[in-house]
Structure formats: C-alpha cells, structure tokens
Amino acid sequence: MSQPTLFSSGFELASSVTSSVLLHRSWNVITSRYAGIVTNVGEGVSWKVYREPGSDLTIIAFEVKLDFSNVQAGLVSSNTLRENNFHHFEFLCTKKDPFFSVNKTAISLFSENYEKLDQLKSEINSSTKLIVTGHGLGGAVASLFTISLLNSIGSGKNRPLCITFGSPLIGDKKLQQAISRSSNWNSCFLHVVSLKDPLPTLFITNYSSSPAVLTPETSGYMPFGTFFLCSDANSTCFENPDSILELLIAMGSIHTQNQGFQSSDYGNIVEKLNDKVICKFFSTRVENMAHAGSALESSISLQLQALALTPHLQQQNIDTNTLETKIKIQEQKFILHRRIKNFDPAKKLNVVKLCMSQLEWYKKETKNQRIGYYDSYKNMNSPWDYDVIQFHKRLTNYWEKMVEEVEMKPQKEGAAFRTRWLYAGTNYRRMVEPLAVAQYYREGGIDYVTQNRSKHFVRLEEWLNEGTKKATSDLSSTSKKNVEALLTFDSCFWAHVEEALLSCKELKVVREKEETLKKLVIFEEYVYGLVKNYAVSPEIFLAQSSYMCWWNEYKAIKGTFYNSALSNFMSDARKREQYALGVYDFP
Amino acid sequence: MKNYRIRDNMAGGSLGDNIGLKEDAIKRVCGLACKANNHKSTDKLYFYDKVQISSETYHVFSFPGSWDPAEWFVNKPFGVSKINSTQFPSLRSIGNDELAWVNEGFAKRFDRLLETNFEDVVKKAILDGKQVVFTGHSSGAAMATQTTFWVLEKYFNPTKIQKPKLPFCVTFGSPLIGNHIFSHASRRENWSRYFIHFVLRYDIVPRILLAPLASIEENFGSVLQFLNPKSKTSTQDPTRAILISEVYKTVMRNAASVTSHAACILMGSTNLLLETVANFVELSPYRPFGTYVFCNGNGQLIVVENSDAVLQLLFHTALLSDLAELEEVADKSISQHLNYVAELQESLGMQNVVYLEQLEQLPLSADGSNSDVATALDGLGLNTRARLCLRAAGELEKQKRKNEDKIMKEIQDKALTSMKELQNYKTTCEMHKGKGYYDAFKVQKESNDFQANVKRLVLAGVWDEVIEMLKRYELPDEFEGDKEWIKRGTEYRRLVEPLDIANYYRHLKNEDTGPYMIRARPKRYRYTQRWLEHAKRMPPAPITESTFWAEVEELYSWINSKKPLDDHVEQRVKQLQKDLKNWTDDEKVLAKDTFLKDPNFIRWKDILPQELKDTSS
C-alpha cells in the first residue's frame, strides 16, 4: 500500500488561530483594555479576571514583574515538591514516569500563591469557557495554573485554553511527556513567541555555557503544547517539541542582535497579524516542485518562510539550509509517528474476538473429553493443545497493551476508558488466566499468585472490583441461569487448586504438619464459598480435572467419616449435575 | 470506480458540452435570473418563461431574491435550522442518520413558494419533456437550489418509473445555503452535476454567510441595499466605501477561520488545538456543493467539482495582495455581484474553459508554464499556500476512493467465502437437521456451529471497518447510494444478523444490557438497513426480517415470566405474526423453513394464549 501524501498544517493552524481573534482578546486583558476587569494582587504575581459580557467566556491574565536578572534557570524535581508538601501536580506522574521537573522561579511564584489561586479555581464554573493567559513570566504562571486545572477536566470538549505571550519554557522532557500523553491536555496550550523576543529562549541559553555548543540534546528544558511562532508580519504553528526546540535555539541566535524587543511589541504583532489574515502570503520560493512527494516539503518551507528562516533570507549566525533540512526530517517523523501511534482497540477487537471464540470452542471440546480446558492445556496431550498456545499469546499481547495504554492515560480519561472495555476485559481474564496458570505449573512453578501473576491480570481484576461494589447482588441470578457457559469468577482458582495439590503431596511425606492441613481446610472453605454462590464453572467437576484429583486426595487424607458442607455436596453426583443445570439449592 | 464520471475529452472542450447545457442557454438563463431581481413587482415569488434557444425549447423558472436582512439570518449565529425531511428526505447522511442544516430564512421563503400554484406549473413543465432550468441570482439562487432538490426528489427519485428529462439548476452569485450534507447527499444521489454555480472572483455574496450575524449585523442591511439592483442607494453615498470595506474585511476574516480550519482537516492534522480553538469561536457550517464555475475576470472560466476545493477557492481567490487594496477590492465585491450578465456574455463567448481535476497533482508555484491549468491558477492569483490547500482537497478525495478499493478487496478476499459458507450452514441446518440455523447456532453443539461463529466474526470485522469509515466520512459520498453496496449490505444483514441475535441471547446478554434492539444492535446492521430503506424510500421499520428473532426472544421472555399480558404485548404479537406472513408470502425475503421448525419459534408459539395463536400457520 502506497504511503499517503503528507502535509504540514502549521501555517493553516496559525491562520485559524489568528482569525479567531483569541490572541487579540487575550492581549486586551493583559493590557487592561477592557472595562470591567477585576485585578487581584498576590505575592509577586497579580492576576486580572475578565468576564466577557454577552458570552460565557472568562479570561484570566497573570502578570509577574520580575526582572530577567532575578529569574533562575534551575529546575525543581516533583520529588522535591512532594517533600515540601506540594502535591497538586502528583496526577501528572505515573508508575512508568514517576517524576518530572519544573522551573524553580515559576513554581515558587505559583506555590506561594496557591491558596488564593485555589480559590480562584473554585470560582470557575465547569461550564465556563476559560482562557488563561499571561505575558513573559506571567505566561509561565498561567501555564502552571492551567496544568492544575487539567486534573479535573475529562475527555469532553469544554477544556481551558492557555495562551501565553513570550513565556519562558517551564519544564523538562518528563513534564512535556506527561502532558503530551493526553492529546486533550496538550491541546490546551498555545504559546505565542516572537522571533525577536529573548525571554522564551532564556532558559535554553542560560542552561548551557555558550550558544556555540547548544543543541537540543543539551537542553534541560522541553516545550509542550503548540507554539505559535511569529516574525513581524507572519506566523506559523509547530506542535513537534523537537522542531520547536530547534527553532527556539535558532531564534536565540537572532535575538542577541536585537536587544530592543519590548513587551508591547506583542500587541503590535497581534494587530498586524489580524489585519494580514485576509492578505496573501507571498512565497519567495522559485523552484517548481512537481513531484508528488513535495507537498510536505513545500508546507514546511512555507512555514519557515513565514519566520524568515529560509536560504533566500540569509540570517547571520544561522545556517538556514541545515535548519530547514533538520526541521523537515523531524516534522515528517513526527507526522508519521502520529498516524501510526494510535493504538485503536476497536479495530483489533474483532481479531481478539476470533481468538476468544477459538478458546470457547477449545473449552467445549475438552469438556467433551471430560478433562476440561485447564487440564488439557496443562498436559498438552492433544495436537490442538498446541494450537491454543498461539491464541493465548495473541490475547495476552493485546490485553497487556490495552492495560498499559489505560495506565498511561490521565486518570479521568483512563477511568472512562476502563468502563467501556471492562466486560471484554473481564471475560478475557476469566478465560485466559487459567491458561497462564496451567503453563506455569506445567513448568514446575509454585505460588503463582504472588510470584508470577502478570500485572495486567491484577489491574483488570482491580478495575472490576472498583466498578462492581454496588452490583454484586445482581450477579448470582444471572450466573445461576447460565451455569453452562459460566467462567469461574476467580481467574486464579486453578492456582489455588495447584497449591492445594502441592499441600496434599507434602502431607504424604510429613503427615503431622498442622499448618499444611490448615491450609487445605481453608482451601476447602474457599471452594465451597464459590460453589455456593454459583461463582465457579461446573467444569471443575469433570472426571479428569485437577480439582477432582485434589478432591480425591483430600478425601483420602480426611478419612471415610469426614463430614463437611463441601463433602456433602461432592459425595452426591446428582447434586453436581443439578449445579450444572443451575437448579441446585444450597442449604 | 464505476460510479465516477470520467471526462471523455481531457483536453478541455466547451463548457456546454461538458456540463450538458449550451452556452447560449446559459447566457439567456443568466439574463432571466438577473431580470427576476430587477422586476418591478415585489410580491412575485417566481417567474416562468418558455423560451426558444437555438431551436430548442426550455422551461425556465427564475426566482427573485430577498433583500431583507431578517430573511438571511433568522437566528444567531448563522441562521440555520434542520432541513424539512418531509420535503427533502434525501438531504441527509443515511447511515449516520444526520439531517442537513439549511438557511432557515431561505427555507421559509421556499415554503411560501409552495403555497402558490408553483407546484402545478412545475409539474406541467417537467412532464412536457423539454429541458427545465431553475435559476436565480443572489438569494434568488437559494430558491432555485431548493426547488431543484425538491423536484429531483419528487420526480426523479429511484422509485419513479416515469423518467422525464432531468432539470438543471444554474445560479449566479449564489450564497451558500446549507452545510456539508448538501454536498454529501447530492453526490450520493448522483444529482451534483445538475447544480451549476457561477461565481465572479471577488463577489462577496458567496462568502457572506461564512460570517456570523453578530460580526456584520450593524452594516448588513446597508450592504444588502448596495447589492440590490433595484435599490436607489447612490453609489455616491459618502459612507459606502467605509461600510463595504468593513464588511468585506469581516467576511474575509471569518472565511479565513472556516477555510483554514477546514484545510487543517484536509491536510490530516491530528493537533487537537484545532478543536480547542473551535470551542471559543463560531465557525460557519455553510459549505458549497455541486459544480462551481469561477470567472477570473479576463475571460477564463475555471470549473471545479470538488466541494472542499471550492471552499478553499472562495477564500484564496478573494485575498488581497496587500491591505492598500482593501477599498478597491471591497468595491469590486459589490459591483461584480451586479455584473454577471455582462461578464458571462464575454466569457462564454471566448470558449476559454479549464477543468481543475486531479487536484493532488497541481503545480505548487507559478512555473512560467503555458498549460491551461497553470494559466488558470495564475489568473486566480493562487499562491503556493492556496495550491497546497487544493492539493490536500484532491488527496482527501483520492484517499476516499482508495479506502473503498481497500474494503472491496477485503470483501473479495474474506467476506465472500465466509458468506458462502454461512449460506451453506443455513441450508444444511434447514434441510438435514430439520430445525433452523438460529437454534443450531444458539446451542453451539457441533463443529459446524463453531465454524459459523468464526465466519460471523470475520464478517463483523470487515463490515465494522466500513461503518467506522462512514462515520468519519472517509468513503466516497456515492458509497451509500451504490446499488451494489446496498445489495451486499442487505444480503449480509439478512444472513448474519440472526446469528448475532442468537449469540446475544445465548449469553443472556439481554439481562445485562437490555433487549438487543434497544442498545445492543451493532451499527453494521443499522446502517445497512437504512441504506435499503432509503433506496426504496421506505420509512424505518422497527422490526425487520433480520431482527424478528430478537422480538421472538423478548416476547417469549415476557410471556414466560408470567407477567400479565397488556394491550401493548398483544399488539406486538399480532404485529409480528402479520410481519412474518408479509415477509414470507408477499415480499419473499424470508423462507418459512428458516423459522417454522426452529425450537425457539415453536416454544414461543406454544406458550401463546389461545386467543393469540395464529391459526393460519
């Protein structure tokens, strides 16, 4: 299959942003151009709140009045924040990525004002359309404030938009990855950066000894969100953090010659861009690229021309040819990765259903052999047992990936996701985990539950328990009617059987061990609890099943006159038959 | 690729030959369209002329426009409402079950038109067998468009046996009148080519509804008067230039919003910032449809059929070279709207026509070439940015066809053999076991039953992919109207859906998630049922020949649970009995062998109260 033609849409996205007039409105709040703006003063930070009349839009603008010389380039780890009892960004961490770092100055300003800002948050209606904005370090605080809002927004479309003007970068690669894990979160950030503004590149350059050795690999900081980069009269957007960093470094080389940039220039730029959105952008490129693959290259070339970063407009200190080549390679990689990256569970679900139906048939066939699929797979006596290995692997790969995907998602998004897939996930766990148990004990393993159980089974079970605390009473009526198709609720049932069998073997050697006998009695009670609640498949009663092996051993150990609830049930084959029909009433 | 017209003469050819209406006729029609707007009478809703053009007879209906701002924007922000699905049942997305949005003011005006004797006059003209043309200038064009859709549905839908000559809709400076469903539906029905829209390069009217009312409200009334050919407003009005410039700037800024948002999607952007920004602004839902003919002012006519490309062109052809040009271009945007007769007299006489096709291969910059396409692009003032957008529109259309080829291959590779095997399974169950495949599948006792389940899942995979693409409009618009796909979908639904139902009730899933028909029915059956119902212009059936098993199961469950039989249940039982008789005896889409001996059917019949037993079966 031929590769689809790729385009870079950054130029069009910038046009979409500009013509929306959101930049203009945000800047007007920053510069207090609207009547009705309410100003609040905190420690080192002030913020303005503007509720737009006639609409449900609220704009919050942060302002910080620190000089450049007071801004520190140092990063603070989230572990340090935790030690200082600042827990409000914990939700960004996952087990896989347990920490990140943020800029020291910005986080200090934020945490010093946290109580007031938390109150500001509580005043925001969840249905309000919200723009959070700021210039310079105010933009950094605006970004942190918006991050603190992310924990409470779901996957719905009503999410805040953070628009910063000339903001320095605020975090490291881990922070960027944490925010980018959710496309929704990442889409909340729009950073407007002028080519001439030195502040956005401040931490990049300060972090290194000199510009000469500055490369993306040496930067401790990483951009996140979408960057709206502008020259005097044109603009374009980039979303790829690597490309953005490359361009910021290139821009850093320019601003050393332009010391005169004023903060008010953003107002002029916004005004000019707004006017020019209805004018053509004149391309200076002369070559005609007639071949089909040039659309992406032309798109990117157009973007760089908007920033005056092309070979025809040679800039001092910048190798524009190399820059253009680098950006093109990075953007192509990014766009392709975006297309491939989406793991679409619905698409692969049908393949998974096929595997499950194969297993269901396997279960049926092995029942007819009076052995059951657990023991059949454990013993591997038939040719079709080997076919099952493949289904087992495919299903396990799918669900391991699914669970990992969910865990990587932000909490609220993950929760919605889990609900949707819980039925299929539970069915999978109950059908397939016995195969994992069988394989483990066939290979001589012991203590499956604590030593070998795969994490994704644990998670799927936890999620079921979270969701069904209220619904437990409904389960028994359904399962009683449908005992024939029942899958044992406890997917580790067979592991417990194996451990009990091992205990029986142990008793033959050392008959007097009280502790081992106690374990067996506990297991017996466990089994009776399951049976009584119709929570176990009648397959366990098949003649050749491991459970029946255990039962026969246990009976012998207990002696002829042993009497218990389970023995009363097990001693009468008719009761087991009635159980399979769902009509046996336990006393 | 059979559904897509292939141009015989790739070199160009005359406009008349390619679109089916002669140049002389277009000139005459244009005159009549503009004349309707100049007519002294202010209360007539249509004009009818029977004219001779080059020895052929034409029935021409022309419509005057409205210059009342309240008729262009009935409500904020864009004046749209749901289409009247009784008048226009085809103006919707079938599988997605999504109705078109239409300009409410224009729709209300059309309703008033139907209250006159218009319907009778049109009927007589259509049945006369001569060429009928509906035409209009400015908002009169909106009336011509609605009339044409109404006529096409009334006299030319697939169930009509008598097929008179198809009408044309020719518009001049038409505003956009509805959302993307207009383009989607007209292409599906193969009606798109009968709508021909002429647009002069800077005419503001085709762009004006891309702006929300609030942004132009203050000046809109004045601008309409400048556009009204009967208006006595002087061109020497001292405020005219400022007003026009302000409105033009606002309309173009909103056009930029709509077209750049659309361009990002055409380019395959995955950046959700696009969505976040859209939450904060009002984006117009209006979109072009049909064939557009752009006149660039130097005699050249550029024909475009790709509606995504047309939207981009509406913006890019009207961009300024620099801000100093604003007043001049804004003035042109009004004067050109009043200049269609003169402009087309000249252009249609020059026979200089270019067809923008294979957009994905357009040159990306002015290369000094003398080719027709290069000249046309240069003449419209299109730069690299604009050409990239057109390329993206072409790529998207191409990708849709590739998607259809891909699923066709899946049908041939996987689905056909599975369907054959399931058909054999069904026949075997009915003939050899004497019961039915529904019960056999439900019980899942033998190896054949398991194999049937595998085939069912393979087919579900193929068809679910089709549905996912339809949801995202990733297949050609013609897809859901294609007889072959309707046939495939119907055969699939009738054969396989009973197995889905058997699987559902075998696992007692109805106790967890409710009846199959309420929430559990997969989209692959809902969509394919809608295709057939639309092709036959039938109302949606709550229970069909492929879903009656679910009704049997639900009724059995109800009656078996000893719940009292109320009138509703009795009604359902009688309806089911009646339907089964209709499907087997009248429509012959269901065989009696399929269900009569099936244990699930028998047990249901057995527990029916005596008064409800059907003695005829």
Interface residues (C-beta under 8 A of the other chain):
Chain A: M1 P4 T5 L6 F7 S8 S9 F11 E12 L13 S15 S16 V17 T18 S19 S20 V21 L22 L57 K129 I131 K157 N158 R159 L161 S183 N184 N186 S187 C188 L190 G225 T226 C237 E239 N274 D275 K276 V277 I278 C279 K280 F281 F282 S283 R285 V286 E287 N288 M289 A290 A292 S294 A295 S298 S299 L302 I335 R338 R339 A346 K347 N350 V351 K353 L354 S357 Q358 E360 W361 K364 Y423 T478 K481 N482 A485
Chain B: K249 M252 R253 N254 A256 S257 S260 H261 A263 C264 L266 M267 G268 S269 T270 N271 L272 L273 L274 E275 T276 V277 N279 F280 V281 H316 L319 L320 S321 D322 L323 E360 Q361 P363 L364 S365 D367 G381 N383 T384 R385 L388 C389 R391 A392 E395 Q399 K406 Q444 F450 N453 V454 L457 V458 A460 G461 D464 E465 E468 R506 H507 L508 E511 D512
